[in-house]
Amino acid sequence: MKNIFVIILTLSFGSLFSQVAIGKSSVSSGSVSLEFGTANRGIILPWVTSTAAVTGVVNGTMIYDLSDKKVKIKYASGWKDLSLETSGTTVDPLTGVDGVLIQNTATEKTSAKTSIGTPTSTPGILVLEDTTKAMILPKVASPHLNIINPAPGMMVYDTFNKQLAVFNGKFWTFWKQ
């Protein structure tokens, strides 16, 4: 509970100054709105019951879709699957507990939103509102080897292979331009 409180305060404080560093003392440059430290951790996307259940989304929205257990991103033409052909899982391999059961016991506050930058009406849980700044993903060398028990919907930047890595609950998928 304390960690959640600290994160909320950090993100709230960050909305005033438009730049937030998590797990480090400061961001690396003026063009960064949100940056993470170097620990072997990732950012976990919000879990949704299906893409159809998400209304009013804007292009660039990323989610973990529980209907097929895949990581997806919204484009003008629709949702693009970042997990490829393999469905994931929400069952923790260490404890055997299904994360959906834990999530379903929580009451969702649909109006909850944290903005970094100048707040607008753009829907989302964590919205980076800056038009001239970007988020730097958590950086992990070979996340498939170094992140122990990753959560479904986790994403990081693989510094060893220099590519985006997303975890669907069973497998890592790697994306390189």
Residue pairs with C-beta under 8 A, 6 or more apart in sequence:
7 22
8 114
10 20
10 22
11 20
11 114
11 116
11 126
12 114
13 20
14 20
14 34
14 116
15 114
15 115
15 116
15 117
15 119
18 33
18 116
18 117
18 118
18 130
18 133
19 27
19 30
19 32
19 33
19 34
19 116
19 133
20 27
20 33
20 34
20 35
20 116
21 27
21 35
21 36
21 37
22 34
22 35
22 36
22 37
23 36
23 37
23 38
23 39
23 41
23 138
24 35
24 36
24 37
24 38
27 33
27 34
27 35
27 136
28 35
28 136
30 133
31 132
31 133
31 134
32 133
32 134
32 135
32 136
33 116
33 117
33 128
33 130
33 133
33 134
33 135
34 116
34 128
34 135
34 136
35 135
35 136
36 43
36 136
36 137
36 138
36 139
37 138
38 139
39 138
40 140
40 143
40 146
40 147
40 148
41 138
41 140
41 147
41 156
42 137
42 138
42 140
42 143
42 147
42 150
42 151
42 154
42 155
42 156
42 167
43 137
43 138
43 154
43 155
43 156
44 64
44 151
44 152
44 153
44 154
45 62
45 63
45 64
45 71
45 153
45 154
45 155
46 63
46 64
46 125
46 153
47 63
47 64
47 66
47 90
47 99
47 100
47 103
47 152
47 153
48 54
48 63
48 64
48 65
48 66
49 66
49 67
50 65
50 66
50 67
51 63
51 65
51 67
51 72
51 74
51 79
54 61
54 63
56 123
57 74
57 123
57 124
58 74
58 122
58 123
58 124
59 74
59 75
59 76
60 73
60 74
61 73
61 74
61 124
62 71
62 72
62 73
62 74
62 82
62 155
63 71
63 72
63 74
63 153
64 70
64 71
64 72
64 152
64 153
64 168
65 71
65 72
65 79
66 90
66 100
68 87
69 83
69 87
69 88
69 89
69 90
69 152
69 168
69 169
69 170
70 81
70 82
70 83
70 87
70 88
70 168
71 81
71 82
71 83
71 153
71 155
71 166
71 167
71 168
71 173
72 79
72 80
72 81
72 82
72 83
73 79
73 80
73 82
74 80
82 166
82 173
82 175
83 166
83 168
83 171
83 173
84 173
86 168
86 170
86 171
87 168
87 170
88 152
88 167
88 168
88 169
88 170
88 171
89 152
89 168
89 169
89 170
90 98
90 99
90 100
90 152
90 169
91 97
91 98
91 99
91 169
92 98
92 99
92 149
93 149
94 149
99 151
99 152
112 125
113 123
113 124
113 125
113 126
113 127
114 125
114 126
114 127
115 127
115 128
115 129
116 126
116 127
116 128
116 129
116 130
117 128
117 129
117 130
117 131
117 133
118 129
118 130
119 127
119 129
120 127
120 129
122 129
128 134
128 135
136 157
137 155
137 156
137 157
137 164
138 156
138 157
139 156
139 157
139 159
140 146
140 147
140 156
140 157
140 158
140 159
140 165
141 158
141 159
141 160
142 158
142 160
142 161
143 150
143 156
143 158
143 165
143 167
143 172
144 165
144 172
147 154
147 156
147 167
150 167
150 172
151 167
152 167
152 168
152 169
153 166
153 167
153 168
153 169
154 166
154 167
155 164
155 165
155 166
155 167
156 164
156 165
157 163
157 164
157 165
158 164
158 165
158 174
161 174
161 176
162 176
163 174
163 175
163 176
164 174
164 175
164 176
165 172
165 173
165 174
165 175
166 172
166 173
166 175
167 173
